[in-house]
Amino acid sequence: MTFLRETSVVFRRQIRMNLRNPAWVLIGVMQPVLYLVLFGPLLEPLVDQFGTGTDNAYTFLVPGLLVQLGMFGAFFAGFSLIGEWREGVIEAERVTPANRSALLVGRLARDLLQLLVQALILVGLGYVMGLRGSVGGVVLGIAITLLVGGACAAASNALALTTKSEDVMAPVINVVMMPVLLLSGILLPMTIGADWLKRISDFMPFRYIVDAVRDVFAGDFGGGSVVWGTGWAVVLFALAMWWGTSVFRKENA
């Protein structure tokens, strides 16, 4: 109970900081919404040629944008942590008897709540524009997205406390995220790419995650891609949590 109470204290402080500027939800969801509004209509005459099991452009696009939202939004969570470290907030928290893991989990709870709100906005707009997806598939797809977002947010916080510099952290994130975006099939399926691109994307865990979310949106819950994608999401979340908690526990982090 002590851990939960300490986590709750950190979470409430973080959420109060965000609520002072309620535009954070809309700003975070703006990029995928623009993709949905501007890129979705371009896919409508093409999606039945992708061989992905759906002829609905938004049933194909929204799951990919969900994963993109989880990755890109959460990966930038650590920038605020650098500001807190610079202002002495992190050191002030460390002199308290609070569990070091609670300092991370409280922040992750804030990030996941933000991601959930943004995901609901994106899916709701997708339905307005023509998305067809089962309720169960949407719920499971959002759950997988939250796992991905939690993994990326934990890794971002760990990277922030490791680099302690926005000038170092920003290019590292950009170098990592660009190939992930292009090789995960978020906007276009890898099935239409060259063979050498497909072989490279086979080593990209996020490709399996995107395929899994697309399959559950389409109502296929028992396919191999769902197992692989969910498994990769759990593994990435576990690894990122291990990294994040180990960094927060270091006295000199």
KOLPALUM-304521 format. One line per 5 residues: number of its first residue (from 1); for each residue y, x, z of N, C-alpha, C, O. Coordinates in Angstrom, 2 decimals, m for minus. Atoms other than C-alpha are relative to their C-alpha. Example, Ala and Ser with C-alpha at 12.3 -4.5 7.8 and 13.67 -1.06 7.14 Angstrom:
2
1> m1.19/0.89/0.00/m4.50/12.30/7.80/1.20/0.90/0.00/1.18/1.94/0.66; m1.19/m0.82/m0.06/m1.06/13.67/7.14/1.09/m0.77/0.73/2.20/m0.26/0.90
//
This chain:
253
1> m1.21/0.83/0.00/0.00/0.00/0.00/1.26/0.86/0.00/2.28/0.49/m0.58; m1.17/m0.88/m0.01/2.35/2.92/0.67/0.37/0.44/m1.40/1.54/0.46/m1.76; m0.26/m0.43/1.38/1.95/4.13/m2.91/0.67/m1.12/m0.79/1.63/m0.88/m1.53; m0.58/1.13/0.73/2.70/0.66/m4.29/1.44/m0.26/0.45/2.30/m0.56/m0.38; m1.36/0.21/m0.50/5.76/0.32/m2.05/0.95/1.06/m0.54/2.07/0.75/m0.95
6> m0.84/m1.08/0.51/7.10/3.72/m3.11/0.23/m0.15/m1.51/1.33/0.08/m2.00; m0.15/0.26/1.43/6.43/2.90/m6.76/1.00/m1.12/m0.25/1.82/m1.05/m1.17; m0.91/1.13/0.15/8.27/m0.39/m6.33/1.45/0.41/0.24/2.35/m0.07/m0.44; m1.36/m0.45/m0.28/11.30/1.35/m4.84/0.57/0.74/m1.21/1.71/0.50/m1.61; m0.44/m0.74/1.17/11.51/3.74/m7.81/0.24/m0.96/m1.17/1.24/m0.84/m1.88
11> m0.12/0.96/1.10/10.95/0.88/m10.27/1.27/m0.83/0.13/2.00/m1.02/m0.85; m1.19/0.84/m0.18/13.69/m1.28/m8.75/1.28/0.78/m0.26/2.24/0.25/m0.83; m1.19/m0.81/0.27/16.18/1.57/m8.87/0.17/0.22/m1.50/1.28/0.12/m2.02; m0.08/m0.25/1.44/15.34/2.32/m12.50/0.41/m1.27/m0.76/1.21/m1.21/m1.69; m0.30/1.22/0.73/15.50/m1.30/m13.58/1.44/m0.44/0.25/2.07/m1.02/m0.63
16> m1.41/0.32/m0.25/18.88/m1.78/m11.88/0.91/0.83/m0.90/1.93/0.34/m1.38; m0.78/m0.85/0.89/20.20/1.16/m13.90/0.04/m0.58/m1.41/1.07/m0.56/m2.07; 0.06/0.55/1.35/19.03/m0.49/m17.12/0.73/m1.34/m0.10/1.37/m1.63/m1.11; m0.61/1.33/0.05/20.27/m3.96/m16.22/1.52/0.07/0.00/2.19/m0.90/m0.35; m1.45/m0.15/0.08/23.79/m2.59/m15.90/0.47/m0.01/m1.45/1.64/m0.28/m1.74
21> m0.31/0.03/1.44/23.66/m2.32/m19.70/m1.12/m0.75/m0.70/m2.04/m0.11/m1.22; 1.10/0.80/0.56/21.48/m5.21/m21.00/m0.22/0.21/m1.49/m1.18/m0.32/m2.04; 0.19/m0.24/1.43/21.94/m4.01/m24.58/m1.19/0.91/m0.28/m1.57/1.08/m1.44; 1.09/m0.95/0.21/19.05/m1.54/m24.00/m1.19/m0.63/m0.71/m1.88/0.03/m1.48; 1.13/0.67/0.65/16.49/m4.14/m25.10/0.24/m0.12/m1.50/m0.64/0.21/m2.30
26> m0.30/0.21/1.41/18.22/m4.93/m28.39/0.09/1.33/m0.76/m0.36/1.42/m1.90; m0.11/m1.30/0.67/19.00/m1.29/m29.19/m1.38/0.58/m0.27/m1.62/1.13/m1.35; 1.33/m0.56/0.17/15.40/m0.26/m28.66/m0.81/m0.69/m1.07/m1.62/m0.04/m1.74; 0.80/0.74/0.96/13.99/m2.99/m30.87/0.66/m0.04/m1.38/0.05/m0.56/m2.33; m0.75/0.15/1.24/16.60/m2.66/m33.63/m0.70/0.65/m1.19/m0.77/0.04/m2.26
31> 0.61/m0.67/1.15/14.77/m0.11/m35.80/m1.20/m0.76/m0.55/m1.24/m1.00/m1.75; 1.11/0.76/0.57/11.46/m2.02/m36.10/0.41/m1.35/m0.56/m0.19/m1.83/m1.52; m0.47/1.26/0.55/13.36/m5.27/m36.62/0.59/0.20/m1.39/0.37/m0.62/m2.28; m0.55/m0.29/1.32/15.26/m3.70/m39.51/m1.11/0.25/m1.01/m1.03/m0.20/m2.15; 1.15/m0.19/0.89/11.95/m2.52/m40.99/m0.62/m1.35/m0.35/m0.99/m1.58/m1.51
36> 0.61/1.31/0.22/10.61/m6.06/m40.58/0.80/m0.82/m0.99/0.25/m1.44/m1.90; m0.87/0.84/0.83/13.60/m7.72/m42.22/0.20/0.59/m1.39/0.22/m0.15/m2.38; m0.34/m0.62/1.27/14.29/m5.19/m44.98/m1.21/0.53/m0.76/m1.22/0.54/m2.00; 1.17/m0.58/0.66/10.88/m3.64/m45.68/m1.10/m1.03/m0.23/m1.86/m0.94/m1.19; 1.03/1.02/0.13/8.67/m6.69/m45.14/0.00/m0.72/m1.34/m1.06/m0.86/m1.95
41> m0.01/0.68/1.30/9.83/m8.55/m48.27/m0.48/0.87/m1.15/m1.02/0.36/m2.14; 0.48/m0.89/1.06/9.05/m5.47/m50.37/m1.52/0.06/m0.04/m2.11/0.32/m1.09; 1.46/m0.08/m0.06/5.43/m5.58/m49.20/m0.69/m1.27/m0.49/m1.86/m1.24/m0.87; 0.63/1.28/0.31/4.83/m9.25/m50.01/m0.76/m0.01/m1.32/m1.88/m0.52/m1.35; 0.78/0.00/1.24/3.84/m8.72/m53.68/m1.06/1.11/m0.08/m1.82/1.16/m1.04
46> 0.89/m1.16/0.08/1.84/m5.57/m52.83/m1.15/m0.04/0.99/m2.16/0.63/0.77; 0.93/m0.13/m1.12/m0.11/m6.25/m49.64/m1.43/m0.36/m0.37/m2.37/0.18/0.22; 1.37/0.37/0.36/m3.10/m7.89/m51.33/m0.72/1.10/m0.77/m1.92/1.00/m1.01; 0.61/m1.14/0.70/m3.70/m4.61/m53.20/m0.40/1.11/0.97/m1.00/2.10/0.55; 0.26/m1.07/m0.96/m4.04/m2.57/m49.99/m1.45/0.05/0.46/m1.90/1.08/0.94
51> 1.39/0.04/m0.46/m7.60/m3.66/m49.22/m0.13/0.07/1.51/m1.07/0.67/2.02; 0.02/m0.05/m1.46/m6.81/m4.17/m45.54/m0.52/m1.29/0.63/m0.52/m1.43/1.85; 0.56/1.24/m0.54/m8.34/m7.62/m45.18/1.00/m1.11/0.21/0.63/m2.17/0.72; m1.00/1.06/m0.12/m5.10/m9.59/m45.22/0.92/0.02/m1.21/1.22/1.08/m1.76; m0.95/0.10/1.10/m2.78/m10.86/m47.94/1.38/m0.40/0.51/2.26/m0.75/m0.28
56> m1.28/0.35/m0.61/0.07/m11.55/m45.50/0.74/1.27/0.38/0.25/2.06/1.19; m0.74/m1.25/m0.21/2.72/m8.84/m45.48/0.34/0.22/1.46/0.32/1.36/1.93; m0.45/m0.16/m1.39/3.81/m9.54/m41.90/m1.17/0.17/0.96/m1.03/0.80/2.01; 1.19/m0.26/m0.80/0.28/m9.66/m40.50/m0.41/1.46/m0.13/m1.00/2.03/0.78; 0.25/m1.42/0.19/m0.05/m6.17/m41.95/1.08/0.85/0.66/0.77/1.86/1.29
61> m1.12/m0.86/m0.40/3.42/m4.85/m41.03/0.27/m0.05/1.50/0.51/1.00/2.11; m0.39/0.14/m1.41/4.05/m6.21/m37.51/m0.87/0.86/0.92/m0.31/1.51/1.81; 0.79/m0.87/m0.88/1.06/m4.44/m35.86/0.41/1.47/m0.10/0.47/2.17/0.92; m0.46/m1.38/0.14/2.20/m1.12/m37.30/1.33/0.24/0.66/1.55/1.28/1.28; m1.32/m0.14/m0.64/5.75/m1.71/m36.13/m0.12/m0.06/1.51/0.67/0.57/2.21
66> 0.22/0.03/m1.44/4.44/m2.54/m32.66/m0.37/1.40/0.51/0.18/1.87/1.51; 0.40/m1.35/m0.41/2.73/0.84/m32.43/1.17/0.96/m0.15/1.38/1.83/0.71; m1.18/m0.84/0.18/5.85/2.50/m33.84/0.98/m0.21/1.15/1.57/0.75/1.65; m0.89/0.30/m1.12/7.90/0.75/m31.16/m0.49/0.68/1.27/0.30/1.25/2.03; 0.56/m0.64/m1.17/5.54/1.99/m28.48/0.17/1.50/0.00/0.43/2.11/1.04
71> m0.11/m1.46/0.09/5.66/5.56/m29.75/1.45/0.45/0.06/1.81/1.25/0.93; m1.35/m0.52/0.14/9.29/6.05/m30.73/0.87/m0.36/1.20/1.62/0.48/1.70; m0.82/0.39/m1.13/10.88/4.05/m27.94/m0.37/0.76/1.26/0.50/1.24/1.98; 0.43/m0.65/m1.24/8.77/5.56/m25.17/0.19/1.51/m0.04/0.43/2.12/1.00; m0.13/m1.46/0.08/8.97/9.13/m26.45/1.40/0.47/0.37/1.57/1.64/0.73
76> m1.36/m0.39/m0.35/12.72/9.12/m25.80/0.34/m0.36/1.45/1.49/m0.21/1.88; m0.26/0.39/m1.39/12.33/7.88/m22.21/0.39/1.19/0.86/1.14/1.04/1.82; m0.26/m1.17/m0.82/12.48/11.42/m20.87/1.44/0.49/m0.02/1.84/1.25/0.86; m1.38/m0.47/0.07/16.09/11.96/m21.94/0.80/m0.43/1.23/1.62/0.33/1.74; m0.70/0.44/m1.20/17.35/9.87/m19.03/m0.46/0.79/1.21/0.32/0.99/2.15
81> 0.50/m0.80/m1.12/15.14/11.92/m16.71/0.70/1.35/0.08/0.94/1.87/1.17; m0.74/m1.27/0.02/16.90/15.12/m17.80/1.37/m0.19/0.66/1.82/0.66/1.42; m1.28/0.29/m0.64/20.19/13.52/m16.80/m0.14/m0.15/1.50/0.71/0.34/2.25; 0.22/0.14/m1.44/18.77/12.57/m13.41/m0.27/1.35/0.65/0.20/1.62/1.76; 0.26/m1.34/m0.54/17.47/16.12/m12.90/1.30/0.78/0.11/1.53/1.47/1.11
86> m1.25/m0.75/0.01/20.87/17.56/m13.81/0.94/m0.47/1.12/1.70/0.32/1.68; m0.86/0.56/m1.05/22.60/15.24/m11.33/m0.59/0.18/1.40/0.04/m0.19/2.39; 0.62/m0.24/m1.30/20.19/16.24/m8.55/m0.82/m1.14/0.54/m1.28/m1.09/1.68; 0.76/1.16/m0.47/18.42/12.89/m8.34/m1.45/0.36/0.25/m2.04/m0.06/1.25; 1.42/m0.35/m0.13/14.96/14.37/m8.87/m0.24/0.82/1.27/m1.19/0.56/2.00
91> 0.16/m0.81/m1.21/15.42/16.97/m6.13/0.20/m0.85/1.25/m0.46/m0.64/2.27; m0.22/0.89/m1.14/16.77/14.27/m3.81/m1.24/m0.85/0.27/m1.58/m1.11/1.42; 1.23/0.77/m0.16/13.63/12.22/m4.43/m1.12/0.86/0.56/m1.98/0.37/1.31; 1.09/m0.89/m0.44/11.42/15.24/m3.79/0.09/0.34/1.49/m0.93/0.67/2.10; m0.11/m0.32/m1.42/12.79/15.83/m0.31/m0.43/m1.19/0.87/m0.55/m1.05/2.09
96> 0.52/1.15/m0.73/11.62/12.34/0.68/m1.51/0.13/0.10/m2.11/0.91/m0.64; 1.46/m0.05/m0.11/8.01/11.78/1.79/m0.73/m0.81/m1.06/m1.94/m1.00/m0.97; 0.60/0.84/1.04/7.39/9.65/m1.31/m1.06/0.78/m0.77/m0.92/1.97/m1.02; 1.04/m0.57/0.84/4.23/10.30/m3.30/0.59/0.43/m1.34/1.30/m0.34/m1.99; m0.58/m0.49/1.27/5.10/12.45/m6.31/m0.45/m0.85/m1.19/0.32/m1.05/m2.13
101> 0.47/0.84/1.11/2.94/10.28/m8.56/0.79/m1.30/m0.09/0.99/m1.83/m1.18; m0.78/1.24/0.01/4.96/7.23/m7.51/1.33/0.19/m0.72/1.86/m0.76/m1.31; m1.25/m0.27/0.71/8.08/8.92/m8.90/m0.18/m0.17/m1.51/0.75/m0.59/m2.20; 0.29/0.19/1.42/6.42/8.89/m12.33/m0.38/m1.45/m0.30/0.14/m2.04/m1.24; 0.51/1.35/0.29/4.62/5.53/m12.12/1.11/m1.04/0.09/1.13/m1.98/m0.70
106> m1.13/0.93/m0.08/7.78/3.72/m11.01/0.84/0.01/m1.27/1.29/m1.04/m1.73; m0.75/m0.10/1.26/9.57/5.02/m14.09/m0.79/m0.57/m1.16/m0.23/m1.21/m2.05; 0.83/0.55/1.07/6.64/4.14/m16.33/m0.01/m1.52/0.04/m0.01/m2.17/m1.01; m0.04/1.47/m0.11/6.68/0.57/m14.98/1.26/m0.54/m0.66/1.22/m1.56/m1.34; m1.25/0.40/0.66/10.32/0.32/m16.09/m0.13/0.09/m1.52/0.28/m0.82/m2.24
111> 0.14/m0.20/1.45/9.47/1.72/m19.54/m0.93/m1.05/m0.62/m0.67/m1.54/m1.71; 0.96/0.97/0.54/6.50/m0.63/m19.99/0.58/m1.41/0.01/0.29/m2.19/m0.90; m0.66/1.31/0.00/8.55/m3.67/m18.98/0.96/m0.09/m1.17/1.02/m1.12/m1.85; m0.91/m0.03/1.14/11.17/m2.68/m21.54/m0.77/m0.15/m1.30/m0.36/m0.90/m2.19; 0.81/0.07/1.22/8.46/m2.19/m24.18/m0.57/m1.40/m0.18/m0.63/m1.90/m1.30
116> 0.55/1.35/0.10/6.90/m5.58/m23.37/1.04/m0.98/m0.52/0.74/m1.80/m1.39; m1.06/0.90/0.46/10.21/m7.39/m23.82/0.28/0.22/m1.49/0.42/m0.73/m2.25; m0.27/m0.32/1.41/10.84/m5.58/m27.11/m1.13/m0.46/m0.90/m0.89/m0.95/m2.00; 1.16/0.41/0.79/7.30/m6.29/m28.34/0.00/m1.51/m0.20/m0.32/m1.99/m1.28; m0.04/1.47/0.12/7.68/m10.02/m27.62/1.08/m0.43/m0.98/0.88/m1.37/m1.75
121> m1.07/0.31/0.96/10.97/m10.08/m29.54/m0.48/0.26/m1.43/m0.26/m0.56/m2.32; 0.47/m0.37/1.33/9.36/m8.30/m32.50/m1.05/m0.97/m0.51/m1.00/m1.41/m1.66; 1.06/0.93/0.42/6.28/m10.55/m32.58/0.58/m1.39/m0.25/0.21/m2.05/m1.22; m0.62/1.30/0.21/8.40/m13.68/m32.18/0.73/m0.07/m1.33/0.62/m1.07/m2.05; m0.69/m0.04/1.29/10.57/m12.67/m35.13/m1.00/0.06/m1.15/m0.77/m0.52/m2.21
126> 1.03/m0.06/1.03/7.42/m11.83/m37.09/m0.57/m1.37/m0.32/m0.78/m1.70/m1.48; 0.49/1.36/0.23/6.12/m15.37/m36.59/1.01/m0.83/m0.77/0.65/m1.63/m1.63; m1.05/0.74/0.72/9.45/m16.75/m37.77/m0.03/0.35/m1.48/0.21/m0.51/m2.33; m0.04/m0.46/1.39/9.17/m14.68/m40.96/m1.32/m0.23/m0.74/m1.39/0.01/m1.95; 1.23/0.34/0.70/5.58/m15.70/m41.69/m1.25/0.68/0.51/m2.30/0.58/m0.13
131> 1.18/m0.64/m0.57/3.22/m13.68/m39.49/m1.06/m1.05/0.33/m0.77/m2.11/0.88; 1.13/0.83/m0.40/m0.22/m15.23/m39.11/m0.93/0.86/0.85/m1.46/1.86/0.38; 0.86/m0.76/m0.89/m2.19/m14.00/m36.12/m0.46/m0.86/1.16/0.28/m1.71/1.65; 0.53/0.76/m1.12/m4.41/m15.39/m33.40/0.71/0.41/1.29/1.15/1.55/1.43; m0.67/m0.28/m1.27/m2.93/m15.64/m29.91/m0.74/1.10/0.75/m0.12/2.02/1.29
136> 0.79/m1.03/m0.66/m5.79/m13.59/m28.47/0.19/1.37/m0.63/0.28/2.38/0.07; m0.22/m1.27/0.70/m5.31/m10.93/m31.13/1.37/0.59/0.30/1.51/1.80/0.46; m1.34/m0.48/m0.31/m1.59/m10.73/m30.44/0.05/0.56/1.41/0.66/1.61/1.64; 0.01/m0.48/m1.39/m2.18/m10.37/m26.69/m0.70/1.34/0.10/m0.20/2.26/0.76; 0.72/m1.27/m0.03/m4.76/m7.62/m27.20/0.78/1.09/m0.71/0.80/2.23/m0.26
141> m0.79/m0.99/0.73/m2.55/m5.89/m29.76/1.17/0.51/0.83/1.48/1.70/0.80; m1.10/m0.42/m0.87/0.38/m5.86/m27.33/m0.52/0.86/1.14/0.13/1.82/1.56; 0.59/m0.80/m1.08/m1.92/m4.54/m24.59/m0.28/1.43/m0.47/m0.02/2.38/0.26; 0.25/m1.35/0.55/m2.98/m1.62/m26.82/1.33/0.72/m0.18/1.43/1.92/0.09; m1.33/m0.60/0.16/0.69/m1.03/m27.63/0.55/0.50/1.32/1.17/1.56/1.37
146> m0.49/m0.42/m1.32/1.51/m0.86/m23.92/m0.72/1.27/0.46/m0.11/2.12/1.11; 0.72/m1.24/m0.32/m1.21/1.78/m23.45/0.63/1.17/m0.74/0.85/2.23/m0.16; m0.63/m1.05/0.80/0.32/3.81/m26.28/1.38/0.33/0.55/1.74/1.49/0.70; m1.32/m0.23/m0.55/3.80/3.33/m24.87/m0.04/0.72/1.34/0.79/1.59/1.60; 0.15/m0.69/m1.27/2.65/4.38/m21.41/m0.34/1.46/m0.19/0.17/2.32/0.52
151> 0.36/m1.39/0.28/1.07/7.51/m22.85/1.21/0.79/m0.48/1.46/1.91/m0.02; m1.17/m0.71/0.56/4.20/8.43/m24.81/1.10/0.17/1.04/1.77/1.20/1.08; m1.03/m0.10/m1.04/6.53/7.69/m21.88/m0.37/1.06/1.03/0.48/1.83/1.46; 0.44/m1.01/m0.96/4.44/9.80/m19.48/0.15/1.39/m0.58/0.61/2.31/0.10; m0.15/m1.31/0.65/4.35/12.66/m21.99/1.47/0.38/m0.14/1.83/1.54/0.01
156> m1.43/m0.27/0.15/8.09/12.32/m22.57/0.61/0.46/1.32/1.43/1.38/1.33; m0.50/m0.40/m1.32/8.81/12.54/m18.83/m0.47/1.40/0.36/0.29/2.20/0.92; 0.53/m1.33/m0.27/6.55/15.57/m18.51/0.73/1.05/m0.83/1.06/2.13/m0.33; m0.72/m0.93/0.87/8.24/17.24/m21.48/1.43/0.19/0.47/1.97/1.29/0.39; m1.39/m0.08/m0.48/11.67/16.45/m20.04/0.10/0.95/1.19/1.00/1.79/1.23
161> m0.06/m0.87/m1.17/10.92/18.14/m16.72/m0.45/1.42/m0.32/m0.16/2.36/0.42; 0.42/m1.35/0.41/9.33/21.07/m18.56/1.12/0.73/m0.72/1.35/1.91/m0.47; m1.06/m0.64/0.80/12.21/21.74/m20.98/1.35/m0.04/0.71/2.13/0.91/0.63; m1.28/0.21/m0.69/15.12/20.37/m18.88/1.20/0.16/m0.93/2.28/0.58/m0.50; m1.08/m0.15/0.97/17.21/20.36/m22.05/m0.19/m0.98/m1.14/m1.25/m1.01/m1.78
166> 0.06/0.90/1.14/17.99/17.66/m24.59/m0.05/0.76/m1.31/m0.67/0.31/m2.28; m0.05/m0.79/1.24/18.65/20.37/m27.19/m1.38/0.54/m0.37/m1.65/0.77/m1.55; 1.37/m0.46/0.27/15.06/21.58/m26.85/m0.92/m1.18/m0.24/m1.78/m1.14/m1.13; 0.91/1.14/0.06/13.40/18.22/m26.36/0.11/m0.79/m1.30/m0.90/m1.20/m1.86; m0.21/0.82/1.19/14.94/16.40/m29.33/m0.73/0.56/m1.23/m1.45/m0.19/m1.89
171> 0.72/m0.50/1.18/13.65/18.74/m32.08/m1.51/0.00/0.18/m2.24/m0.19/m0.79; 1.44/0.04/m0.24/10.22/18.91/m30.44/m0.54/m1.40/m0.32/m1.56/m1.54/m0.99; 0.43/1.38/0.26/9.95/15.11/m30.54/0.05/m0.31/m1.49/m0.87/m0.93/m2.03; m0.13/0.26/1.43/11.19/14.96/m34.13/m1.11/0.67/m0.80/m1.65/0.08/m1.74; 1.06/m0.72/0.70/8.67/17.58/m35.27/m1.34/m0.71/0.18/m2.16/m0.75/m0.74
176> 1.26/0.69/m0.27/5.85/15.63/m33.62/m0.05/m1.37/m0.66/m1.07/m1.74/m1.24; 0.01/1.38/0.43/6.88/12.13/m34.62/m0.02/m0.20/m1.50/m0.58/m1.18/m1.97; m0.04/0.19/1.44/7.50/12.64/m38.33/m1.39/m0.03/m0.63/m1.69/m0.98/m1.35; 1.35/0.10/0.58/3.89/13.50/m39.30/m0.79/m1.17/0.56/m1.61/m1.75/m0.14; 0.70/1.15/m0.57/2.63/10.84/m36.90/0.38/m1.27/m0.74/m0.49/m2.08/m1.06
181> m0.46/1.19/0.72/4.77/8.20/m38.65/m0.60/m0.07/m1.39/m1.02/m1.13/m1.84; 0.44/m0.01/1.39/3.69/9.28/m42.12/m1.51/m0.06/m0.15/m2.01/m0.57/m1.16; 1.46/m0.11/0.14/m0.02/9.84/m41.43/m0.76/m1.05/0.80/m1.99/m1.04/0.81; 0.67/1.03/m0.78/m0.75/6.85/m39.19/m0.13/m1.32/m0.73/m0.74/m2.26/m0.22; 0.08/1.24/0.75/m0.39/4.18/m41.87/0.82/m1.12/0.59/0.48/m2.29/0.43
186> m0.82/1.02/m0.65/2.34/2.39/m39.95/0.69/m0.89/m1.03/0.70/m2.11/m0.90; m0.74/0.76/1.01/4.34/1.35/m43.01/m0.86/m0.30/m1.22/m0.78/m1.39/m1.78; 0.90/0.17/1.13/1.77/1.83/m45.78/m1.38/0.50/0.40/m1.48/1.49/1.13; 1.34/m0.42/m0.41/m2.03/2.09/m45.42/m0.39/1.34/m0.64/0.00/1.63/m1.77; 0.45/m1.28/0.53/m3.64/5.50/m45.86/m1.02/m0.19/m1.13/m1.32/0.77/m1.84
191> 0.98/0.24/1.05/m6.17/3.87/m48.20/0.60/0.18/m1.39/m0.14/0.40/m2.35; m0.61/m0.16/1.32/m3.64/4.13/m51.04/0.48/1.43/m0.22/1.06/1.73/m1.27; m0.46/m1.37/0.11/m2.92/7.80/m50.40/m0.99/0.89/m0.72/m2.11/0.48/m1.00; 0.87/m0.99/0.62/m4.36/10.90/m52.03/m1.13/0.38/0.97/m1.00/0.22/2.18; 1.15/m0.33/m0.83/m7.73/12.12/m50.78/0.34/1.03/1.07/m0.16/0.94/2.19
196> m0.31/m1.03/m0.98/m6.23/15.16/m49.06/0.83/m0.57/1.16/0.73/m0.10/2.29; m0.74/0.66/m1.06/m3.82/12.92/m47.14/m0.93/m0.81/0.91/m0.76/m0.83/2.13; 0.96/0.77/m0.80/m6.70/10.68/m46.05/m0.77/0.92/0.94/m1.01/0.57/2.09; 0.75/m0.93/m0.84/m8.62/13.70/m44.77/0.83/0.50/1.18/0.32/0.65/2.29; m0.88/m0.43/m1.10/m5.63/14.88/m42.74/0.18/m1.13/1.00/0.15/m0.91/2.21
201> m0.24/1.13/m0.90/m5.03/11.40/m41.34/m1.22/m0.34/0.85/m1.10/m1.00/1.88; 1.20/0.23/m0.80/m8.64/11.29/m40.12/0.10/0.68/1.37/m0.58/0.28/2.31; m0.17/m0.71/m1.26/m7.52/13.70/m37.39/1.20/m0.53/0.80/1.59/0.06/1.81; m1.18/0.58/m0.65/m4.58/11.49/m36.38/m0.44/m1.19/0.86/m0.74/m2.25/0.30; 0.45/1.11/m0.85/m5.50/9.32/m33.34/0.78/m1.29/m0.21/0.23/m2.38/m0.11
206> m0.82/1.20/0.12/m2.61/6.96/m33.97/m0.39/m0.83/m1.23/m0.11/m2.03/m1.28; 0.47/0.77/1.14/m4.12/5.97/m37.31/m1.04/m1.03/0.45/m1.02/m2.18/0.01; 1.03/0.92/m0.49/m7.11/4.45/m35.50/0.61/m1.08/0.89/0.14/m2.22/0.92; m0.67/0.98/m0.85/m4.79/2.75/m33.04/0.69/m1.06/m0.85/0.59/m2.26/m0.56; m0.65/0.95/0.90/m2.75/1.17/m35.85/m1.02/m0.92/m0.64/m0.81/m2.13/m0.72
211> 1.06/0.82/0.62/m5.95/0.00/m37.58/m0.56/m1.01/1.00/m0.86/m2.15/0.64; 0.53/0.90/m1.03/m7.19/m1.49/m34.30/0.93/m1.17/0.24/0.47/m2.31/0.32; m0.95/1.09/m0.24/m4.02/m3.49/m33.70/0.04/m0.94/m1.20/0.14/m2.15/m1.03; 0.02/0.86/1.20/m4.07/m4.75/m37.30/m1.24/m0.88/m0.01/m1.16/m2.06/m0.35; 1.23/0.77/0.03/m7.68/m5.84/m36.98/0.01/m1.14/1.01/m0.42/m2.25/0.71
216> 0.00/1.08/m1.00/m7.17/m7.79/m33.76/1.03/m1.07/m0.36/0.81/m2.24/m0.07; m0.96/0.99/0.47/m4.08/m9.48/m35.22/m0.66/m0.90/m1.04/m0.38/m2.10/m1.10; 0.68/0.78/1.04/m6.30/m10.57/m38.12/m1.19/m0.77/0.53/m1.84/m1.49/m0.22; 1.11/0.75/m0.61/m8.91/m11.93/m35.68/m1.32/0.73/0.04/m2.32/0.14/0.43; 1.23/m0.79/m0.03/m11.49/m9.13/m36.01/m0.02/0.82/1.29/0.64/1.85/1.39
221> 0.03/m0.66/m1.30/m12.33/m8.13/m32.44/m1.19/0.93/0.16/m1.23/1.71/1.11; 1.23/m0.77/m0.19/m15.70/m6.50/m32.98/m0.18/1.16/m0.95/m1.24/1.78/m0.97; 0.12/m1.09/0.97/m14.98/m3.95/m35.71/0.03/1.36/0.66/0.51/1.53/1.78; 0.02/m1.36/m0.52/m15.49/m0.25/m35.25/1.38/0.56/0.22/1.59/1.36/1.14; m1.36/m0.52/m0.16/m11.79/0.42/m35.70/0.63/m0.46/1.31/1.44/0.26/1.89
226> m0.53/0.48/m1.27/m11.01/m1.72/m32.65/m0.52/0.86/1.14/0.22/1.20/2.06; 0.59/m0.85/m1.04/m13.40/0.33/m30.52/0.65/1.38/m0.01/1.04/1.89/1.04; m0.59/m1.34/0.10/m12.06/3.64/m31.83/1.47/m0.01/0.41/1.92/0.86/1.15; m1.43/0.05/m0.31/m8.42/2.60/m31.60/0.27/m0.22/1.48/1.12/0.45/2.06; m0.17/0.25/m1.43/m8.71/1.20/m28.09/m0.42/1.23/0.81/0.24/1.60/1.79
231> 0.45/m1.20/m0.69/m10.67/4.26/m27.01/1.02/1.12/m0.04/1.28/1.78/0.96; m1.03/m1.04/0.12/m8.03/6.63/m28.35/1.22/m0.34/0.84/1.82/0.55/1.44; m1.16/0.39/m0.82/m5.27/4.63/m26.65/m0.25/0.31/1.48/0.64/0.80/2.17; 0.34/m0.27/m1.40/m7.08/4.92/m23.30/m0.02/1.50/0.27/0.49/1.95/1.30; 0.08/m1.45/m0.18/m7.75/8.64/m23.77/1.40/0.62/0.03/1.70/1.44/0.90
236> m1.36/m0.55/0.03/m4.14/9.41/m24.71/0.78/m0.38/1.26/1.54/0.43/1.80; m0.68/0.43/m1.22/m2.88/7.38/m21.75/m0.46/0.83/1.20/0.35/1.26/2.02; 0.54/m0.77/m1.12/m5.19/9.20/m19.34/0.51/1.45/m0.03/0.90/1.99/1.00; m0.46/m1.38/0.13/m4.24/12.65/m20.68/1.49/0.12/0.34/1.90/1.04/1.04; m1.44/m0.05/m0.26/m0.50/11.87/m20.59/0.29/m0.22/1.48/1.20/0.41/2.03
241> m0.20/0.24/m1.43/m0.76/10.52/m17.04/m0.35/1.25/0.81/0.33/1.60/1.77; 0.38/m1.25/m0.69/m2.56/13.67/m15.94/1.10/1.05/m0.14/1.46/1.71/0.83; m1.07/m0.97/0.23/0.14/15.84/m17.52/1.25/m0.38/0.79/1.85/0.45/1.46; m1.21/0.44/m0.68/2.97/13.75/m16.14/m0.07/0.15/1.50/0.87/0.64/2.12; 0.12/m0.12/m1.45/1.67/13.61/m12.58/m0.06/1.45/0.44/0.47/1.80/1.50
246> 0.08/m1.41/m0.38/0.89/17.33/m12.55/1.38/0.65/m0.03/1.69/1.48/0.82; m1.35/m0.54/0.07/4.47/18.15/m13.62/0.84/m0.49/1.17/1.59/0.28/1.77; m0.79/0.55/m1.10/6.00/15.82/m11.02/m0.42/0.60/1.35/0.38/0.65/2.28; 0.48/m0.53/m1.28/3.86/17.39/m8.29/0.40/1.44/0.22/0.32/1.94/1.34; m0.38/m1.40/m0.15/5.08/20.91/m8.97/1.29/0.11/0.81/2.25/m0.61/0.57
251> m1.19/m0.16/m0.84/7.55/22.06/m6.38/1.19/0.52/m0.80/2.33/0.15/m0.53; m1.08/m0.62/0.76/9.54/24.06/m8.94/0.20/m0.62/m1.36/0.81/0.00/m2.22; m0.11/0.60/1.32/9.33/21.60/m11.86/1.45/m0.41/m0.27/1.75/m0.94/m1.34
//
